[in-house]
């Protein structure tokens, strides 16, 4: 536990009302949306300025504390699960949209702004902020930047890193760094911004973020394609990309997911369908019309037995809401659901889908798979019951096997959820020893006292030998974990 003198110093920095000590509050911030076992932090802080964060980080270096940055806690890799001697530093209250600059197509935001709130605000001015994670209604932009969040529109528009133009960041040693800006071109020195984006809270705490916005497309068309074969659906994805068409959305749901979504949303999905593609094209009307026509032809050529086009914006939103509900639908179908995140080159999506199905059948585990098929990023969800230890063991084996398959197919163990605590067991196998060594060297150089989010992504030498839990201790071999 923290010394009373430390708590007093923190209170002097941010005020007593922003130092949260009750066990109820601390327990509320002991976990995120990952399957990692909770760990109650020693304290929760609510700073309001970069200067306050800087003073907190400086004190943490002096007293060898660990700081865990946290937004809404929607992460799926254990990135905000506290470690030993940890203080959770909240940013979700830091939620102002500071500036919308129509002339330069930029916005300045604080890290606690909810993604969907920014999207709604810029649409009032005729723009869109394209990154669109499934958790956009509750996730914060600071968290999005820390994890380099993707989303439904990633195929055409890219992911969060493609929209970050500048950052104000408190570094692990307490200095306040400002990098990037509104200039369209800037190659002055190393690209520090891109090192910080996706660093999962291990290299800095974002206090202001400069983002790019783009003009809202003239029109869009949304439709569903239904298949009796997962293979046909996956091959349709490859064919659409091969035809040099870039949909704004190209999403995949398998039969298990379809059944759960229909049971949850009651929107009329045929539950005997093997697979559904949710496809959206946007842009100039003449281009949208032509792309939609070609995609319809490709879907039919690859044995889509039904094509349903949204007849209004409201219906389009309803169809996309069904896709966004996929994880929640699967999670409510069984006592415990473990959401995974793997990605492969787009040309190998069909093979990945087939191999996931094989792994589930071999291990007698029900797997519901959905995801961003257009950019090769799928989310297998392992449906089980933690009270059945044998089933959990099979689930663990299935997860590892699918991650191995992704690596074998030239892909990655995580396309958008991050490494955190949950994925680091296979990081070295995927990136290789030289790459991992370089990552550790960068972390040690920037954070010599291992203050910021220690133990995430990879392990460094513990502050107190033998006291920090290992990745396996946190996961507890899937036997005693607070799965969502």
Order of alpha helices (4+ residues) and beta strands (2+ residues): alpha-beta-alpha-beta-alpha-beta-beta-beta-beta-alpha-beta-alpha-alpha-beta-beta-alpha-beta-beta-beta-alpha-beta-alpha-beta-alpha-beta-alpha-alpha-beta-beta-alpha-beta-beta-alpha-alpha-alpha-alpha
